[in-house]
Amino acid sequence: MYKLLFWVVMALFLGSCNINKDLMFRTDRDFVFDEIDMISETDSSKRDTMRVDTSYLGWRISPLDMISMQLYSNQGNMLTDFLTSSVDRLRPGAAANTNYVLDTRGYVELPVIGRQKLAGMTLFEAQNYLEKKYESTVIEPYCLLTILNHRVIVFSGSGSTGSVINIGNQNVSVIEAIALAGGIRERGNASKVKIIRTFGGQEKIYRINLATIEGAKYVHLPVQAGDIIYVEPVPRITSEFAQSIAPAIGLFNTFLILYFMTKGI
């Protein structure tokens, strides 16, 4: 009987070790998070500048990225005509959307100008660079680039269950990304939202609080390509412990019934 109790206790202990194993990106109590540089709402000029800078910060073209390029002449006159025309067709002189994939070294093969290295440039830098390259063959070139394969990963509070969100729009905020993933789940802790971001080859880890109205200052915080947004789940100690020990309790009850039956009780 004592051996049986010993093994039951061991089963309960081992079962408790599996509680909340689906939690990810845990941090110690004394972990120091990186600070997010937010602009004061009272300084509108700096706020507008900061929006432009932060929106494109990290949105640099990388090797193996897929980009879409549109090239127009005469500083985009044809694009303006096309957008204001009721005719649903591409005007002469305007380039249709064409997709290209960078190789592992960050080069891409483009019409006329050939192989060009775009990796490491922002979209604005790459557009200006390509416009200069096409000056010899296109009259006043106007270039539009879009990165098609940028995305963020959102874990919205259900432990290890996450969503991959494509972000073609460069002004997608953290709130929008969470909403696209279905919002914060029932188990999610809105006061502990972690953002893991690679910047300059280093990992930056931020934590924001969306549980109170003070969290509204993060409404316009833009996400960057490759971000991991992790809504920390509330630990389920009682329910998961009960689920973990249920088989052991069932086994104990079975042996207990057999024991009493053999004793004639």
SVG drawing of the C-alpha trace seen along z (x, -y; Angstrom):
<svg xmlns="http://www.w3.org/2000/svg" viewBox="-16 -71 42 82">
<polyline fill="none" stroke="black" stroke-width="0.4" points="0.0,0.0 2.8,-2.4 4.5,-1.7 1.3,-2.5 1.1,-5.8 4.7,-6.6 4.1,-6.0 0.9,-8.1 2.8,-11.0 5.5,-10.7 2.9,-10.7 1.3,-13.9 4.7,-15.5 5.7,-14.6 2.2,-15.7 2.7,-19.2 5.9,-19.6 3.9,-19.8 1.7,-22.7 1.7,-25.7 4.3,-24.1 2.8,-26.0 4.0,-29.4 6.7,-31.0 9.3,-33.8 9.2,-33.8 11.2,-36.4 12.5,-36.7 11.0,-39.2 14.1,-41.3 14.4,-41.2 15.0,-44.7 13.0,-45.4 14.1,-47.8 12.4,-51.2 10.2,-52.4 11.0,-56.0 7.6,-57.6 6.9,-61.1 5.0,-63.6 1.5,-64.3 2.1,-68.0 5.0,-68.2 3.2,-67.7 6.2,-68.5 8.4,-65.9 5.5,-63.5 5.0,-63.7 8.7,-63.2 8.8,-60.3 5.9,-58.6 7.7,-58.7 11.0,-57.5 9.5,-54.7 7.1,-53.5 10.0,-52.7 12.5,-51.8 13.3,-48.1 11.5,-48.1 14.7,-47.4 14.9,-45.2 16.5,-41.9 17.9,-38.9 15.2,-36.6 12.6,-39.4 9.9,-39.5 9.4,-43.1 6.9,-44.6 8.1,-47.4 6.2,-49.9 8.2,-52.3 6.6,-55.4 8.0,-58.2 7.5,-62.0 7.5,-61.9 4.5,-59.7 2.2,-61.7 0.8,-58.5 0.1,-57.2 -1.9,-60.3 -3.8,-60.0 -4.5,-56.3 -5.7,-57.0 -8.0,-59.8 -9.3,-58.0 -12.5,-56.0 -10.9,-53.7 -10.0,-50.5 -6.8,-49.8 -3.1,-50.6 -2.2,-53.7 0.7,-53.6 4.0,-54.5 3.2,-53.1 4.7,-49.9 2.5,-47.1 3.2,-45.5 6.1,-43.1 7.4,-41.0 11.1,-40.1 12.9,-38.0 16.2,-39.0 18.9,-36.3 20.7,-35.2 23.3,-38.1 20.6,-40.7 20.8,-41.3 17.9,-41.4 17.8,-41.2 15.8,-44.1 14.9,-45.0 17.4,-47.2 19.7,-48.0 20.3,-44.4 21.7,-43.1 21.3,-45.5 21.9,-45.2 18.9,-46.5 19.4,-44.6 19.9,-46.9 18.1,-49.8 14.8,-51.2 12.0,-51.5 12.6,-55.2 16.3,-54.7 15.7,-51.9 13.2,-53.9 15.6,-56.9 18.4,-54.6 16.5,-52.9 15.2,-56.2 18.8,-57.4 19.7,-54.1 16.8,-54.5 17.5,-58.1 19.5,-57.1 16.6,-55.1 13.4,-56.6 12.5,-60.3 12.2,-61.5 11.6,-58.1 9.2,-57.6 9.6,-54.3 7.2,-52.6 8.4,-49.6 6.5,-47.3 7.8,-44.5 5.3,-41.6 6.6,-39.1 7.0,-41.0 5.0,-39.7 4.8,-39.6 4.0,-36.7 1.3,-37.3 0.6,-35.1 -2.6,-36.6 -2.8,-35.0 -3.5,-31.3 0.0,-30.0 1.9,-28.7 -1.0,-29.2 -0.1,-32.0 -0.9,-33.7 1.4,-34.9 0.1,-38.3 1.2,-39.7 1.9,-43.4 1.8,-44.9 0.8,-48.2 3.8,-49.8 1.7,-51.7 0.2,-48.7 0.3,-49.3 0.7,-46.8 -3.0,-47.1 -4.0,-46.4 -1.7,-43.4 -3.3,-42.0 -6.8,-42.7 -5.9,-40.9 -4.9,-37.9 -8.3,-37.8 -7.7,-40.1 -6.5,-39.2 -7.8,-35.8 -9.7,-35.1 -6.6,-33.8 -4.4,-36.6 -3.0,-39.2 -3.4,-42.6 -1.1,-44.2 1.8,-42.1 2.3,-42.3 5.9,-41.6 7.3,-42.8 10.5,-41.0 12.3,-42.9 15.6,-42.5 17.3,-45.9 20.9,-46.3 21.5,-42.5 20.4,-42.5 17.2,-41.4 15.2,-44.2 12.5,-43.1 9.8,-45.6 6.7,-45.2 3.6,-47.4 0.5,-47.5 -2.7,-47.6 -4.9,-46.8 -5.4,-50.5 -6.2,-53.7 -2.6,-54.7 -1.9,-52.1 -3.6,-54.3 -0.2,-55.9 0.9,-52.7 -2.1,-52.7 0.0,-54.2 3.2,-52.2 4.1,-50.7 5.1,-47.1 8.2,-46.2 8.9,-43.3 9.8,-40.2 8.3,-41.4 7.0,-38.8 4.1,-40.1 3.5,-37.9 0.5,-38.4 1.4,-36.6 -1.2,-34.1 -2.6,-34.0 -1.2,-30.8 -3.8,-28.1 -2.4,-26.5 -5.6,-24.9 -7.2,-23.6 -4.0,-22.3 -2.9,-20.7 -6.2,-19.0 -5.9,-17.7 -2.3,-16.5 -3.2,-14.6 -6.5,-13.1 -4.9,-9.9 -2.9,-9.4 -6.0,-9.9 -7.9,-7.4 -5.1,-4.9 -5.0,-5.4 -8.8,-4.9 -8.6,-1.7 -5.8,-0.3 -7.6,-1.4 -10.8,0.5 -8.7,3.6 -7.0,3.3 -10.2,3.1 -11.7,6.0 -8.7,8.2 -9.0,7.3 -12.7,8.2 -13.8,4.8"/>
</svg>
